[in-house]
Amino acid sequence: MKERCASILKDLTSKKFILFVKRGNTAIRLALKLVKKLGYNKVLMQDQGGWLTYKQFCKKEKLEPVELETNYGILKSKTLRDYSECALLMHSMPAYAALQNMKLFERVCKEQKIFLINDATGSIGTPQAGRGGIVFGSFGDDKPVNLGHGGFIATDSYEYFEFMDKNNPEYRIDFDTLLKRLNNLKKRLDYYRLIRSKVLDDLKDYDIIHRKKKGINVVVKYYSERERERLINYCNNEKLEYTLCPRAIRVKERAVCIEIKRK
């Protein structure tokens, strides 16, 4: 079953080697250990829409985290022109709400000699999950691949794979169930799209961040307490979970993030 799961992930990430890990945070830590081994000392990352441990783990590995200004998590390629000989750790679907143009970022990173690490936890199942020197993802609860534990790292470099494998803590993954989750991914993403389409239509008169981009969650700005309460009531009536922003792993703006990924 492990080999069948790895084969599917190779297809989803367009990579040759798959390393299974205990959890998504393990994947981040291993990727940053590799960054250090490769001789980089600086890691670029989004100022919002990423994950809690990006900066924390950089500091543990004695790497310098540099937050880049974004458009609610969407990176601007011109910003990368100011950097070289470093790493970029980015979420290809920030806040689970909007896909990045990973083809563009991969090209710019190559030009600028920036090592691209792609957190594809949200973008798995899309072409964006196939870009980067390292691609990783979590199988945690409320993720597109919702096994409840475990994660993966994908790469085309056997040298990278071997290094991370040697530093990989012990893990246990239910590969029988993971195979079912991977085979169900397309159906789950289609389900997300249906819900998201309805939410976008229901809330068409509100200020929705990245309304026209493809994503899973819907992030809606509010400008008064009354508007905030209306959005919360909508979520409760539709049985949709939500989180309130500003929140660094979503957006640094007064908004209600409708967590469709938790359905």
N, C-alpha and C positions, 0 to 999 in steps of 0.2 A: 504493500500500500504506500509505503514511503516513496518508492521509486515512481509510482503513478502520480502521486501528489507533486513530486519534484518535476515531472515531465510537464504537467499542466502549468506550473509556475514558470517554467522555462519559456513556454509559449506566451504566457501573459506578460512576461517581462522582456522577452526577446534576448535572454541571456543564456549562457552555456552552463553555468554552475549555480546550484542552489544550496544554501546552508540553512538548516532549520535551527531556530533558537528558542530559548525559554519564553521570551516575551519581546514586544517591540522595543522596550527600553534596552534590552540586551543587544539588539541589532544596532541601535544608535551608539552605544558604548563601543562595540566592536568596530564600527565604521570610523569612529573618532580615534581609536587606537591605531587603525590603519593610516589615517591622516597623519598622525604623529610619526609613524614609521616611515612614511614617504617623505618626511622632512619639512612638512608645512607647519607653520605655527599660528596661523590665523584662519578662522572659520567664519565666513559670511553667512548670515541668516536673515529671514524676514523679521520685521519689527512687530508683526502680528500674524495670526492665522497658522502658526506652526505648532510646536508641542512644548510642554513644560520643561522637559529635561534637556533640550538642545543646549541651552546656555550652561545649565548646571553641570552637564557631563563634559562640556568643553573645559570648564574650570578644573574639574577633577583630573583631566588629562593634561593640564597646564597648557591649554590652547587658548588663544585670544578670541573671544566671541565678538563679532562686529555686526550689529543690527543695521540692516539697510531699510531706508524709507520705502514704503510700498503704498499702493492704492488698495487699501483694505486687504492686505495680504498678497496682492498681485505685484510681483517684482517688475521693475522697469529695466529693460536690458541695457539702456545707456548707463545706468548706475554701475554696472559691472565693468565698464570701460575704465574705471578709476582704479581697478585692482588687477593683480596678477600674482602667480606663484602662491596660491592659497587654495582653500577649499570652500565650496558653497554647499551648505546643508539646507535644502528647501523642501517644503511640502508642496507637491504638485497639484493638490486640491486644497488650498488654504481654507481653514474653517469648515472644510467639507462643503464649501459653497460655490466654488468657481475653479475651473481648470486653468492651470497656467499654460503658456505656450512653450512647452518643454523642448520642442524641436529647435526653436529659436535660442533658448538658453543653453542647450547643448552645444550649438554652433558657436555662440559667443564665448562660452567657457573654454572651448577648444582653442579659439583664437587668443584668449587672454591667459592660457595655461592655468586655468582654474579647475580643480578636481571636483566634479559634480556628484553630489550624493542626493539621491531622489527618495524622499519619503512618499511612497506610493500607497500608503494605507488607505487613502480615500480614492485614489485614481485607479486602483487595480481594476482591470477589466476594460481600460481605455488605452489608446496608443500612448498617452503620456506616461504610463507605467513602464515603458520600454526605453526610457532615456536616462543616461547617466553612467558614470563609471561604476557606481554602486547604486542598486535599487533595494530598498527594504520595505517591510510592512509588518503590521501587527494583525494577529487573528483574534484580538480581544473582543469582549462583549461590545455590541453596538457598532461593529465595524462591518464593511461589506462582506468580508469573510469572517463570519461571527462564530468562530469555534469556542471562544471564551478563554483561550490560553494560547501561547506560542506565537511565533512569527517567523520571518524568513529574511535572508539577504541573498541577492542575486548579483552576479558579475560575469563578465566575459574573461576575466583574468584568473588563471589557475593560481598564480602567485598570490593574488589578493585572497582568493578562496582559502588557500592553504594556511596563510597567516591567521586569518580570522577563525578558521577551524581549530587551530592549535590553542587559541585563546578563548574558545567557546565553552562557557560553563555547561555542566550537565543539564539535560532537559528531558522532559517526557511530553510527548504529543500523541494524542489519540488520532492516528493517521486514518483509521477507518471513517471516523466522523469528519475529519478534515477533507477527505476525498468527496464526501457527500456535499459539504459546504462549497467546495470549489466547483463541483458540477452544478450547483444551484446558483452560482454567482450571477449568471446572466439573468435568470428569473428574478433574483433579488434586486438587481440594478433596474430592471424594467419596472418592478414594483415601486422603487424609489421615484422613478421618473413620473409614474402616474400620480403619485401623491404630490410631488413637487409641482406638477402642471396644475393640479387643482388649487393648491395653495397660492400659486402665482396669479391664477385667475381670480380667486376669492379676494385677494389683497391687492388687486391691480391699481387701486387708488392710493396705495401707500408708497413710500420711498424705499424701494427694495435695492439693497446693495448687490451689484453684479447681476442684475435681473436677467440680462440677455446671455450670460455665460452658462455653460453646462456645469451642473453641480448636483449635490444631494440636499444639503440644508438650505434653508431660506433665511436670510438675515434682513430684518426690517427695521429701519431707523424710526425713532419716534421723537416728537418735538414738544410733547406735553404729557403730564401724568394721565390725563384722560385718554390720550391716544395709546399710551402704554397699557392701561387697563383694558382697553378694547382689544388689543393684540393678545393679551394674556387670556381674556375671556374667549377669544376665538380659538386659541390653542386648547383650552380646557374643553370647550364644546366639541372640538374635532378630535379630542383624545390624542393630541400631539404634545410631546414633551418639548420644553423650551429652556433656554438659559438666558440670563440677562447680561447685557454688555454695558459698559466696557469690560472686556475680558481679553487678555493678551492672546489666548489660543483661539479666539474667534475674531472680534474686531475691537479696536480701541475707540468706540463710538457708542453713544446712547442708542441701544438697539435691542430688539428681541430676536434671538437666534432660534429658529424653529428647527428642532433636532430630528429631522426626518430619518437620519441614519439610525435612530433608536427604534424605529418601527420594526 
